[in-house]
Amino acid sequence: MASLTELSFNWLGFTSAMISNISFTYRSIYSKKAMTGMDSTNVYAYISIIALLFCLPPAILVRRF
């Protein structure tokens, strides 16, 4: 809200930041639920694989255009 009246406000940057915040929230919720039967190394591996699957398609699209 503080940067809404700024001259160089960018909606794409704002939307990307909000999506990032939501993603980190879901990641921490999933980590806490998944920690019941796994050690921290396995949880980190699964989260890294899931993050790769989510980030790869947008990265390919951005690279093409």
N, C-alpha and C positions, 0 to 999 in steps of 0.2 A: 504494500500500500504506500510505503514511503517513496518508492520510485515511480509511482503511477503518473505523477505530474512532471517527471523529468523529460527533457526534450529528446533524449536518446533512448527512450523506453522501447524495448523490443518484446513483442508478444511471444515470439518463438523461444527466446531465452527464458522468459518467465514460465512458459508452459513446460519447457524442458526441466527447469529447476523443480517445479511442482511434481512432475512425473518421477524425478529422481528421489524426492522426499518420500513419496508414496512407496516407491520400490524398496527403499531402505527400511521403511516401516514393516512392509510385508516380509522382508528378509529376516528381520529380527524376530517377528512373530513365528515364522516357520522354523527358525533356528531353535527357539525355546521349545516348540512342540516336538521337534525331531531329536532333541538332546536326550530324550528319555531312554532310548535304547542304543545310542551310538556314542562313541567318543568324539572329541572335538575335531580330530583330524578327518574323520568320515563326514561329519556335518559340513566342514569347510570344503571338502571335495565335492559333495553334492551341490552345495550352493554355488560353487564356481562353475560347475557344469550347467546348472540351470541358468546362471547369469550369461554364460556363453550362448546358450540357445536363444535367450531373449535379445541379446545385443547383436548377434550375427546378421539377422535379416535387415534391420535398419542400417547397419554398417555397409552391407552390400548395396542397398538402395542408394545411400548417400554417395558411395564410390562411383556408381554408374552415372549419376547426374552431376 
